[in-house]
Amino acid sequence: MGRAETSAASRGGAPRGGDPRVPSWVVGRSAPFGEVLDRIVRLADYDVPVLVEGETGTGKDVIVRLLHYLSGRAPQPFVPVNAGALPDSLFEKELFGHAAGAFTDAKGRGKGLVEVAEGGTLFLDEIDSLSAHGQVALLRFLQDGSYRPVGATRDAVADVRVVTATNADPNALLDAGRVRRDLYYRLSGITVRIPPLRERPDDVLPLAEHFLAELNARAPGRRARRLGAELPPWLLRQAWPGNVRELRSTIEHCFIMSDGEALGLPRRAAGAREPAPAIGFREAKARAVTAFERDYLEELMHRHRGNVTRAALAAGKERKAFSRLLRKHGVERARYTQEPA
């Protein structure tokens, strides 16, 4: 997901972490997103490993870019790497480079991504996709910053801040043996969780307006388009399983498929339009949020067979807070299982 997808525009009085250094390309005014920004602002001044957690599409890469942007390493390179796209056989070569003659086509010395990121930030996304071999190689580098290029006879040292991200639950990864515990403990000096869009509905419309402004800017010579009257209430009723990335795609769809200046509903939703509610915006929004919370809780309880502890963990909430939500919406554990929670 690109910078624009989590960028939260400064329009609409959006809080930006309470720090003027947070740039205007960060979009969001919800309290949960503000907490993320506050945490990033604080972490920027400390050169410690950071693990960013969040569902696909929440904007982990943009939060990591912001961390780099606010840090003393900002003038140096920011190097993002999708760990899942690196074949195991090439991991060390891509990360640490190679010496001349290390393999058949290696006529000269080749830089690795660690060397490219010297002085800056190396961002490893989808860290849980690394093989056992790749995890061992990375762990050795994290311990003291030293590494050995493929085919070299001497170690090299790099001054690089390593930031990692995953869209999976780290505890589940550990339990399943997909991530080495020693590597996890080394990476997760500080953890930052980016809440999904459904947990920060106050960000939906500012983000939609931001994406629309970008689209208008890319279509010079024509009158700027706006969100139609039906679109904002519809956007607020969606659960957004694809998070900010899905919201962006939806606005692009509406922009392309709408004929007039006002963006209408996506064509896929046009056949299921509901009559406009005879209630105010705030009440309509509150009803939509309440309906989503109830559906979300029921789905979690069904998936985890009534186990409140596991459901709370999957939701990223403390058990007591999760139990209060269950009581608020009348979701009873006994309906899903007779197992003790």
Helices and strands as residue ranges (DSSP letters): H 3-6, G 11-13, H 31-43, E 50-53, H 60-70, E 78-82, G 83-85, G 88-90, H 91-96, H 113-116, E 121-125, G 127-129, H 132-144, E 146-147, E 156-157, E 161-166, H 170-175, H 181-187, E 190-193, G 197-199, G 201-203, H 204-217, E 226-227, H 231-237, H 243-257, E 262-263, H 267-270, H 281-303, H 308-315, H 319-328, G 333-335
